[in-house]
Amino acid sequence: MTPAAAGLMSFLDEEVAGLEREGRKITLRVLDGAQEPVSVIDGKRVVNLTSNNYLAFTTHPKVKEAAKAAIDRWGVGTSAVRSIIGTMGIHSELEERLARFKGTEAALVFQSGFATNVALCQSLMSSDKDLLISDELNHASIIDGARLAKSARKVYPHKDMKALEAVLASPEARGARRRMIVTDGVFSMDGDIAPLPEIQDLADRYEAFVMVDDAHASGVLGKNGAGTPSHFGLTARTQIQIGTLSKAVAAIGGYVAGSRSLRDYLVSTARPFLFSSSHPPSVTATCLAVLDILESDPSHIKRLWANAEHFKKGLKALGFDTGRSETPITPVMVGDTEKAKRFSARLFEEGVFALAIGFPTVGKGKERLRTIVSSGHTAQDLDAALKAFAKVGRELGLI
Ligand SMILES: *Cc1c(COP(=O)(O)O)cnc(C)c1O
């Protein structure tokens, strides 16, 4: 670039320096090899407590085989959007399987969970007469979806059912054309579960519909990992279920499961669906192979929960505060950004990777390490991790 051309972009150097000063500059860690329960990260072999590879499917032999076979049959990519000529038989097959898995009439796959949430908010909340009602701790993709929606939006304090009812009872909500309540099924920072029965009762009473984002619940909670509506026995009442294919399913993508008319409407209106190309067949085959395993072999989910319980119990016995976690996502509360970072860095030296989460991702005083165990961790992996947590926790005066 010429100096004059580069000069016009020099504001970026200042921006990056600002991020660095505020401790918000992200340096990418690099995996040497696959995402595994014990991974090589930045050249060091560590117990990996930070990925969403809940069921260790990223390296499952049957899943890898299916992805390779799909390349031979369908090629490496589609070179088209779904609505033009980017829909292959394998894409339709996956959507039928996802609908069956979630217990709904139909399903539709998007490029990512992020794109799915944006698509749903934008397509369904299409008028200023609509109202989107959202839990304050919902995922960033729901927040961005709400920004792209034409509707008004109301945010209620985390899981506060009195506040949700007050919103629903307000003249603004009563006068709205459509009311959509959106909640994460499992909240990604605290690992707590949405009170879906109460939300659904309020929704029914005030004639709202519910969209539950089960990114962290799919493959984890409910029958065969079908998610929070299944966990609470609400499958027939929850209107819209979102899932990702990027976490427990170990591929990439997101989907919505619901009525046939919801699918038909989105196929013709959802902008991320209409204007972004479809998944490579190997991705789709990965998902199908994972569904085969989920529906036939409950041992993976069983081991995940046994591991989560063992690890959580161990942390509590050491005297750590694990917040309000009810799932394999287990925070270890620290209460200070610098200390959380130091905790994470020292654990890494001791052979454990657990991510530090500071302000503003979580509130002031709520800074923490966030851990996720997988079904693939051995008892030795988890006990080695607990030993490191004990050593560093004492060092930093946390226990
Ligand atoms: C990870 C996540 C997403 C985004 O899913 P991707 O498939 O990674 O884009 C959406 N919602 C929630 C709650 C998530 O945790």
The ligand as a Gaussian input file, in Angstrom:
#p B3LYP/6-31G(d) Opt

LIG

0 1
 C      -22.938000     -20.415000      20.144000
 C      -24.302000     -19.847000      20.215000
 C      -24.935000     -19.374000      19.059000
 C      -24.223000     -19.291000      17.745000
 O      -24.065000     -20.539000      17.140000
 P      -23.034000     -20.720000      15.930000
 O      -23.538000     -21.930000      15.249000
 O      -21.682000     -20.880000      16.539000
 O      -23.135000     -19.497000      15.088000
 C      -26.233000     -18.929000      19.179000
 N      -26.878000     -18.919000      20.364000
 C      -26.286000     -19.344000      21.497000
 C      -27.041000     -19.311000      22.795000
 C      -24.973000     -19.808000      21.457000
 O      -24.377000     -20.206000      22.572000

